[in-house]
C-alpha cells in the first residue's frame, strides 16, 4: 500500500467508467463506489481489495450510500431506479420505482428507516427502507435535483438543484422549511453538519457555501476551486469540510474559520464525489479518471502550491534565516519566494540560458546563480537588482556557492574548472584545474573556515582544493565502478565531506585523510543533493527519498509521480519541492531535519 501523500493512501482500480459516487460504511471497514459502468463496487477500506461487485442497474450509477448499520447499500441510477443491496452477500433486496427521470442522489436516514432520492424529474422522494413503499414526493424545485440527504436527527431533508437553490424540507410532512438562495450556478452537492445546525453546498459557480439551518443565513466561504464543485461533506466532528471539483482537486476547509487547509491533488479527471471516514482521519474520492482514492485527512501539511516558472526547476534553496526561498529554472529566470506564504517576491531576469544552481549569501541579502549561458550572477535579494555578472567559464555552470563569511563565491562548470570570485567586486581570484584527466564539475562547496573547497565531477573523483594556492590537497576515489558525483558538502566542523552519487548512494569521507567512512544506501535514483545539519550529526530525519518524504526510517508522505521533485530545499521542518512543470510546493512538517538528501 502506498501511503501518506498528503495523503494518497490507496488507489482503488476496477471500474471501467467514471466514478460518480463514493462513501465509507459507518463502521469504517468498507467503501462503496458507483460508476458509469453501471456497477456498484464494495471495497475493503484497509487493503483496497474488491469485496463485492453489485450488478443490476442498466445504466450509469450516480449515487451510493450505506445504511447506518453498514449492512445495506442504496444506489441511484440513470435507469430511473433506486436499488437496495445486501452489503455482505451483494444480493439485490429491493428496486424502488417512481421517478420519471435519472436518479442523481440517494441517502439513508440516520435512523435507517427511510431512503431519500433526488431526480432529474425535479422531485425529492422519500421511501420506506424496509418495504420500499413511497412515503412522500417533495415538490418545489424547478429543475434537476442533484443532491439530497437527511439531517442527523432524520427529521429534515436538504436538497440542491440546478435551479441554484438549496431547500430544507420537513421529512414527516413534506413541507418546505427554507429556501436558501445565494449560489449563481447549479447546486451539485449538499450535506448537513453533524449537529444539524449548518448545511454545506457546492455549486457550479465554483464556490462552497455554508448555511445556518435555523435562519437560512449564508456564511461566506473563500474561493479556492477554479471549476464547478461537484461534492461536499462535513467531517464527523464538524470541524472540517471537504470538497471535490472539476478542477481535479480535493480541498479541505476549516468549518469554523472557513480557511483553506489543504489541497489534495492526484486525480487526472474531475472529482465527482468526496466523503470522510467515520473517524475523520481519511477522505475517499471518486473521479472521472475511473479511480477511487483514499487520502490522509491529517494536516501535515501543504502550505502553498504555486506555479510561476514556465519550465523545469533545477535548483532551490532556503535563505539562512528561513524567510525566503530562491529557485532557478530552465526558463532562464531566478525567483524569490516568501517561505511563509508562498508568494513570489521577485523574478530575476538576465540569464540567457537555463539556471542550474542558486544559493543565498550567509546574511540572506544576496543570491548567486549559475547558468547555461556561462555566467555567474549576483543579485540583491531585496530589490532584485543585478549586483555582479561574473565572466570566465567557457561552458555551462552547474554549481555555485557562497563562502561562509560571504566574501567569496565558488563556481563549477562543464569546462572542468572550479573558479573563485570576489563577491564584492566580482574579480576572478583563482581558477582551479587538476593537471590529471578531469571532467565536468557538478558540485562545489566551501569548508566552514573558507580555506578549502570540495568539488565533485564526472570522473568519479572528489577533490579538496586549497583556496589560497589552488593546489589539490586530497582526492577521494574509493568508489565501486564509474560514478558521477552530483553533490558535495562539508560537515559544520570541516572534518568530514559527504557526497551524493549516480550509483544511488551517499558516501561519507574523512576530510583530512581522504578515507571512506561510511556508505549510505537506500535511494532508488541518483542522489543529486546532500547537506549536513547544523550540529553535524549523521542521523537522517526529514528528507526526500525516491517517491517518499521520510522521517528517520519512516515513510511519512508518499509522492505520486506527478509530484516527485526535480530538486528541493528543507529548513526547520518545511520542505519545498520544485517540479519539472515549473510548480513549487511548500510543505510544513512537525520535526526539522538533521541530514538532508534528495534524489
PyMOL commands that set and color helices and strands:
alter all, ss='L'
color gray80, all
select helices_A, chain A and resi 561-563
alter helices_A, ss='H'
color red, helices_A
select strands_A, chain A and resi 8-13+19-24+30-35+39-44+50-55+61-66+72-77+82-86+92-96+103-108+114-119+123-128+134-139+145-150+156-161+165-170+176-181+187-192+198-203+208-212+218-219+229-234+240-245+249-254+260-265+271-276+282-287+291-296+302-307+313-318+324-329+333-338+344-349+355-360+366-371+376-380+386-390+397-402+408-413+418-422+428-432+441-446+452-457+462-466+472-476+485-490+496-501+505-510+516-521+529-531+542-545+548-551+554-558+567-571+574-578+583-588+596-598
alter strands_A, ss='S'
color yellow, strands_A
deselect
rebuild
show_as cartoon
